[in-house]
Amino acid sequence: MATELPYWLAEHPWTTRLFFSPGLFLELLAFVALWGRRPAAFIGMGLLIMHYVIGIVMGLRFSAHEWLLLIFLVNMPYWIWRGILKVRDEKPED
């Protein structure tokens, strides 16, 4: 796929712009992640998806970027902790 897709993208420039423009807007609007945990999680997941797609198209790996996004923007430990607290609060008391 990393050899055929770039040729297809070169032949269809408008489709390429359509697929890659959300990544540009995510990068430009990354400061929105400073507004709170939810916007940070959405921006982080979007950037993770963007790096994954770039990895498929170009055959490149961005492991350090992906780990940093998971740690600082998506903040998985916080969401797991919050989910555990929510489950504990919803259990009926004996």
C-alpha positions in Angstrom: 0.0 0.0 0.0 2.9 2.4 0.7 4.0 2.1 -2.9 0.6 2.3 -4.8 -1.2 4.9 -2.7 1.3 7.8 -3.3 0.9 7.4 -7.0 -2.9 7.5 -6.7 -2.7 10.6 -4.5 -0.4 12.3 -7.0 -3.0 11.6 -9.8 -5.9 13.0 -7.7 -4.7 16.2 -6.1 -8.2 17.4 -4.9 -8.9 14.1 -3.2 -5.5 14.4 -1.5 -6.3 17.9 -0.3 -9.6 16.6 1.1 -7.9 13.8 3.0 -4.9 15.8 4.3 -6.5 19.2 5.2 -8.0 18.0 8.5 -4.5 17.1 9.7 -3.3 20.7 8.9 -6.2 22.1 10.8 -5.5 19.8 13.8 -1.9 21.0 13.8 -2.9 24.7 13.5 -5.6 24.4 16.2 -3.6 22.4 18.7 -3.7 25.2 21.2 -7.4 24.4 21.7 -6.1 21.5 23.8 -5.2 24.0 26.5 -9.0 24.6 27.1 -9.4 21.4 29.1 -9.2 17.6 29.2 -12.0 16.9 26.7 -10.7 19.2 23.9 -7.2 17.9 24.6 -8.4 14.3 24.2 -10.2 15.1 21.0 -7.2 16.9 19.5 -4.9 14.1 20.7 -7.0 11.4 19.2 -7.3 13.3 15.9 -3.5 13.7 15.8 -3.0 10.0 16.6 -5.2 9.1 13.7 -3.4 11.5 11.5 0.0 10.0 12.4 -1.4 6.5 11.9 -2.6 7.4 8.4 0.7 9.1 7.5 2.4 5.9 8.7 0.2 3.8 6.3 0.6 6.2 3.3 4.3 6.9 3.6 5.6 3.9 5.5 6.9 6.0 8.3 6.5 5.4 12.0 6.0 8.2 14.6 6.2 6.1 17.8 7.6 8.9 20.0 5.0 11.3 18.8 2.2 8.8 19.3 3.4 8.0 22.9 3.6 11.7 23.7 0.1 12.3 22.4 -1.2 9.4 24.5 0.5 10.7 27.6 0.0 14.4 27.4 -3.1 15.1 25.3 -5.2 11.9 25.5 -4.2 11.3 29.1 -5.3 7.7 29.3 -4.5 7.3 33.0 -6.9 10.1 33.9 -9.8 8.7 31.8 -9.3 5.2 33.3 -9.3 6.6 36.8 -12.4 8.6 36.1 -14.1 5.6 34.6 -13.3 3.5 37.7 -14.7 6.3 40.0 -17.8 6.5 37.9 -18.3 2.7 38.1 -17.8 2.7 41.9 -20.4 5.5 42.3 -23.0 3.7 40.3 -22.8 0.5 42.2 -25.7 0.1 44.7 -24.7 0.2 48.4 -25.2 -3.0 50.4 
